[in-house]
Amino acid sequence: MGLTGFGVFFLFFGMILFFDKALLAIGNVLFVAGLAFVIGLERTFRFFFQKHKMKATGFFLGGVFVVLVGWPLIGMIFEIYGFFLLFRGFFPVVVGFIRRVPVLGSILNLPGIRSFVDKVGESNNMV
């Protein structure tokens, strides 16, 4: 969990510092390594290389590669798109959980935000 947390931290910090390629590269490596340690190497491999997730995996890992090569902005765009395609099945669960958190739930129920969150919370509408 620590590797994944540090990976997310470095990715976030790298984006705040105007897409610093060193921080983004460290964040990518730590995030993928942390994911592999949390759920195991075999399950990580099965998750990323399912037949219906090959496009998403290509964008995500391609984005990691592009960041490591030295084009952080383009790589992060690829990564974010791949991330949303890979983890779109988890979004309804996350939205349902956040709606039960007292302060965050009331924010998600605001009129402008509610329609967007309802779309994200639907199971298979993000393509």
C-alpha positions in Angstrom: 0.0 0.0 0.0 2.9 2.3 0.7 4.4 2.0 -2.7 1.0 2.7 -4.4 0.4 5.7 -2.1 3.8 7.1 -2.8 3.3 6.5 -6.5 0.0 8.5 -6.4 1.7 11.2 -4.3 4.6 11.6 -6.8 2.2 11.6 -9.8 0.1 14.3 -8.2 3.2 16.3 -7.1 4.7 15.9 -10.6 1.5 17.3 -12.2 1.4 20.2 -9.7 5.0 21.1 -10.6 4.1 21.5 -14.3 4.6 17.9 -15.3 8.1 17.4 -13.9 9.2 14.3 -15.8 11.4 12.9 -13.0 8.6 13.0 -10.5 6.1 11.5 -12.9 8.5 8.7 -13.8 9.1 7.8 -10.2 5.3 8.0 -9.5 4.6 5.7 -12.4 7.1 3.1 -11.4 6.0 3.2 -7.7 2.3 3.0 -8.6 2.7 0.0 -10.9 5.1 -1.8 -8.5 2.7 -1.0 -5.6 -0.2 -2.4 -7.5 1.7 -5.6 -8.2 2.7 -6.0 -4.5 -0.9 -5.3 -3.3 -2.8 -7.8 -5.5 0.1 -10.0 -6.6 2.0 -10.4 -9.8 -0.3 -12.9 -11.4 -3.5 -11.0 -10.6 -1.9 -7.8 -11.8 -0.9 -9.4 -15.1 -4.4 -11.0 -15.5 -6.0 -7.6 -14.7 -4.0 -5.6 -17.2 -4.0 -8.2 -20.0 -7.6 -9.3 -20.2 -8.8 -9.4 -23.8 -11.4 -6.6 -23.4 -8.9 -4.3 -21.6 -6.1 -4.4 -24.1 -6.9 -1.0 -25.5 -6.9 0.5 -22.0 -3.7 -1.3 -21.1 -2.0 -0.1 -24.2 -2.9 3.5 -23.5 -1.9 3.2 -19.8 1.4 1.4 -20.2 2.1 3.4 -23.4 1.7 6.6 -21.4 4.1 5.3 -18.7 6.6 4.6 -21.5 6.1 8.0 -23.1 6.7 9.7 -19.7 9.8 7.6 -19.1 11.1 8.6 -22.6 10.7 12.3 -21.7 7.4 13.6 -23.0 5.4 14.0 -19.7 2.4 15.9 -20.9 1.5 13.6 -23.8 2.3 10.6 -21.6 0.0 11.7 -18.8 -2.8 12.3 -21.3 -2.4 8.7 -22.5 -2.2 7.4 -18.9 -5.3 9.2 -17.7 -7.3 8.0 -20.7 -6.1 4.4 -20.1 -6.7 4.7 -16.3 -10.3 5.7 -16.9 -10.8 2.8 -19.4 -9.1 0.3 -17.0 -10.9 1.3 -13.8 -14.3 2.3 -15.1 -15.9 -0.7 -13.5 -14.8 0.6 -10.1 -16.3 4.0 -10.5 -19.9 3.1 -9.5 -18.5 1.5 -6.3 -16.4 4.6 -5.5 -19.2 7.0 -6.2 -21.6 5.0 -4.0 -19.0 5.0 -1.2 -18.3 8.8 -1.5 -22.0 9.6 -1.4 -22.2 8.0 2.0 -19.4 10.2 3.4 -21.1 13.1 5.2 -19.5 16.2 3.8 -18.5 14.8 0.4 -21.9 13.2 -0.1 -23.6 16.6 0.2 -21.1 18.1 -2.3 -21.8 15.4 -4.8 -25.5 16.1 -4.5 -25.2 19.7 -5.6 -27.2 20.4 -8.8 -24.3 20.9 -11.3 -22.2 18.1 -9.9 -24.9 15.6 -9.4 -25.6 15.0 -13.1 -21.9 14.5 -13.9 -21.5 12.1 -10.9 -24.6 10.2 -11.9 -23.1 9.6 -15.4 -19.8 8.5 -13.9 -21.6 6.3 -11.4 -23.4 4.4 -14.2 -21.7 1.1 -14.9 -20.6 0.9 -18.6 -21.2 4.4 -20.2 -17.6 5.6 -20.2 -15.9 4.7 -23.5 
